[in-house]
């Protein structure tokens, strides 16, 4: 009789169940599909531990503005959810509504864009300043610790870009003979080349340019076109790009760029869900968890340790941007190695107050 009761208590019928809403910045796109798939992978792993999660992917409606997202947060706050996971489009615009939501009794975890608040569960995302530092140190080494480099990005478009650019300058600072070229308007603080001026600057400094850091994967076509227009497409210029999308991987294989500083959207999604559930279960969660980045060159593009960032199994969880029912994922025939839960993404918990750290924002 005792064994029967123990078996019943361990049954999935007695699983914990949580309803969790997720509000991304937009519905789909490579980055957001990888985030979504990572959360669904975390959901599958939790189900194996008899923790059921009803996950609701709720992109902002309308034009996808901060106001639309704030309205969605308010709708979620008024509904019956156990927690909210949100990537703020605009941190300062969303702060009041997010903090009001927490004060109203709904726990909130923030990912992708750092919102510094003692009220939220945690922030999960890439440390963009650190990613820039890695890029600056690596690129400086690759060009022989001397020469002129250009950081392509628009600081007004994204706090993430600002942090990567500032990190790059900090990382390259150890090389006194490496100089950052810029369009001038941010020269005192963030020496960057705005996308609209990258081509003209590369032409102007073509004879001096040794390296390029493209801070946003969406700007790769801009950088490649600028290099081509300057006659530098097949030259000595060493080109490093932040990101890990299929287009970037193809460009790396083709030799159009020389290195990636990878993010790990899949890992961000997985860790965001796991940390939210940990908090709901009363477990301690670090206030800031940085998902690790890595340098990937063509020589190591197929290394096993890079595959989760470069080729996350999005197709196991999403089809045409829609969730594949969990039963289809769990019950599908698979090698025995797949029976074990996926390992947690590499993270670096930081117990410091997140408000004291550099502030990553948008993709």
N, C-alpha and C positions, 0 to 999 in steps of 0.2 A: 504493500500500500504506500509506504514511504517513497519507494522508487518511482511509483506512478505519479505521485504528487510532484516530485522533483522534475520528472520528465515534462509534466504539464507546465510547470513554471518556466522551464527552459524553452517551451514551444514558441514558435513565431506568433501564435495567437496572443501571447502575453508580451509582445514586443512593445518597446517604447515607441511613441509616434509623435512626430513634430510636423507642423505646417510652417514652412519657411518661404517667404517671398523674396525674390531677387529682382532688383531694379538696376539693369545695366545702363550704359549711356545710349546704346542703340541695339536694335534687334539682332542684327547679324553682321557678317564680316569675318574674316579669318580669325582675328584676335578674339572677338566676342564669342564666336563658335567654339574656340579652344577653351575659353573661360567656362562656357556653358557645359562643354563635355567634361571638363575637370570636375565640376560640381556633380554631374551625373555619375562620374566614376566614384566620387566620394560617397554618393548616395548608395550605390551598389555595394560598396565595401561595408558601409554601416548596416545595410540590410543583412549581411552575413553575420553581423554581431547582434542581430535582433533589435536594431534601432531603425524604425521606419521613418522615412522623410518624404512628405509630400512637398515637392519643390515647384514653385510657381514662378516662371520666367516672365517678368512683366516690364518690357521696355516702355519708356515714356511715349505717350501718344503725341498727336499733333505734329509739330515741326521738330520735335526732339530737342526742345530748348530746356534750359534750367527751370523755367516756369512750368513746363509740361511735366518735368520730372518731379518737381515739388508737389504738384497736384496728385501725381501717382503715389508719392510717399504718404500724403494725407489720406488717400483712399485706402491704402494698405493699413494705415494706423487705425482707421475706423472699422476694419474687417477683423475677422478672428484668425490671427496668425500668432505663432509662438515667437517668431523673430523675423527681422528684415536684414537683408544683405544688400548694400547699395554702393554703386560707383558714382559719386557726384559729378555731374557735368561741370558745375561751378561750385567750388567748395564754400565760398562765402555766401552765395545765394542759397545753398541747401542747408547750411549750418543751423539756422533758426528752426526750420521745420524738422530736421533730424533730431535736434536736441529736444524739441517739444514732443516728438514721437517717443523718445526714451522716457521723458518725464511722465508721459501718459501711460507708461507701463510696458511698452514694446521694446525689447532689446534690439540694438542695431549694431551690425558690423559693417565697416567701410572697407572697400577694396579699390585698388587702382589709383585713386586720388586721395592723398592724405588729408584727412580732416582731423585736426588736433582738438580733441575734446576728452575730458575725463569721464564723460557720460557713456561713450560708445564701448562696445565689447573690446574691439581692437581694430587696427589697420593692417591689412594684408596687401603686399604688392612688391614690386621691384624697388630697390633703393637706387633711384635714378642718378643721384649725385655720385654714388659709388660706381655705378656703371660707367659714367663719364670719366671718373678717375682711372678706371681700368683701361678705357679706350685711350686716354691721354698718355699713360705710361707705356702701353703696348705700342702705340703708333710712334711715339718718340724713339723707342728702341729700334723699330723697323726701319726708320729713316736715318739710322746712324747717329742719333742723338743731336742732330743739327739740321736746320732747314726751316722752311716756312710751311705752315699747315693752315687748313681752312676748316672751320666748323660751320656746316650748312644747317640752318634751322631758323625758325621764327619764334623768338621768345614770347611774343604777344599771343601766339596761338595756343600755347600750352605751358603750364608750369613744369611739366615733365621735361620738355625741351630745355627750359631755362636751367633746370637742375643738372641735366646731362651736360649742357654746355659749360656750366660753372665747374662741374666735376672734371670735365676734360682739361680745362685750364689749370686746375689744381694738380691733376695728375701729370701734366706736361711740364709743370713748374720746376720739376727736379732737373730738367735739361736746360741749362742757361742759354744754349744756342738754338733752341726751338722757339719760333715766333709764330703767333696766331694772327692771321690776316683777318680783317673785318670790313664791314660796310660803313663803319664809323659811328653810327648812332648808338651803339652799345659798347663802344671801345673801352670806356672806363670800367665797366663791370663785367660784361659778357661779350667778348670779341667773337661775334658770329657774322656769317654772310647770310643775309636774308635770301630766301629762294629767288626772289625777283632780281637780285643783284649778283647771284652766284656766277652766272655766265660771264658778265662783264668783269668781275674781279678775277676770275680764272684766266681770262684773256690778258688782262693787265699784268698779272703776276705769273704768267705761264712759265717763264724761265726760272722762277724761284720756287714754284710750288712743288713740294715733296710729298705731301700727304693730305687726305681729306677725311673728316669724320662727319657722316650724315646722321643727324640726331633722331630722325623720325623715318621709319620704313616707308611711309607714304611719299617721302621726298626723294627716294632713290631715282625715279625717272628724271627729276630735276637735276640731280647731281651728275648723272650719267650724260645727260644732254649738254650740261655746262662743260663737262670735261671734253666731250666730242667737239663742241663749238670752239673750244680753246686749243684744239689739236692735241689733246692729252689723253684721248681715249685708250690708246695702246702704249702708254708711256711708262715711265718709272714711278708715277704717282701711286702711292699706296693708299687704298681706299678702305676704310672701316665703316661699317653701318650697324646701327643699333636695331635689333629685331631678329625674328626667326621665321618669317612667313615663307611659304613655298616659293614665292617670287624671289626672295632674297637667297634662298638655298640654290635655286637655279642659277642666279647671277654669280654666286660663289663658285659653283661647279664650272661655269662657263668662263671663269677668269675675269669677269667684268668688275668684280670687287675682290678684295684680298682677305677680308676677315669680317666676321660678325661678332657683335657683343649680344649674345642671345638673352632674350627675356624668356619667361616660362609661363605663358598664360594658362596652360592646362594645370600647372602646379598651383598658380594663384587661385584658380577656381576650386580645386580639390581642398587646399588648405583653408580657404574661406568657409566652406561648408563644415569641415571638420572642427574648426575653431568655434564656429557658432554652436554646433551641437555640444561640444565640450562645455561651453559656457552654460547652455541650457541644463546640462546635467550637473552643474555645480562645480565643475573642474576649473582650476586656475588657467587663465589664458594670458600670455604676454601681451602688453598693450600695443606692441608693434612687432610684426613678423615679416622679415624681408625674405622674399624668394630669391635664391641665388641666381646670379648671371654668370656667364662663362664666355671665354674667347674661343671661337671656332674658326679654323682656317681650312682651306681645301684639303690639306694633308690629313685632317682629323674629322672630316665631315661625316664619315661613316662609323666613327667610334661609338661604341655602345652607350657610353655615358652621355652622349649628345642627342640620342634619338628621341627622348621624351620631349625635349624642347623643340627639336627640329621637325619631328614627325609624330605628334601626339595622336592617339587613336580616336580621333573625332568621329570617324565613320562607325565606330562601335556603339556610339551613343546618339548621334544625330543623323538624320537623313533629310536633305533639303531644308536644313535649319530647324527641323522639328524633332522632338525627342522620340527615340525608338522605345517602345514600352519595355520596362525593366525586365519583364519575364522573358522577352525575346533575347535580351542580352545575357541574362543569367543562365537560361536553359540551352542556349546555342552550343553545339558541340565545340569543344576547345581542347588544346593540349593540356595535359595535367598541370603544367607549370602555371597555367592561367587560373587555376583553382584557388591560388592564394591571393589575398588582397594585394592590390598594387601598393608599392612602398610609398610612404609619405614623401612629398617633394622636399628637396634640400631647403632648409630654412635656417635663419639666423635670428632667434628671438632676441629682442632688445628690451631689457627691463626698464630702460630709462623712459621718462615722460616723453611721449611722442612729440609734444609741442616744442621740444628742444632740438629736434632733428631737422635735417633738410626736408623740404616738402615736395615729394613727387606728386604729379597731378594726372594729366590725361595721357592716353597712349600717344 
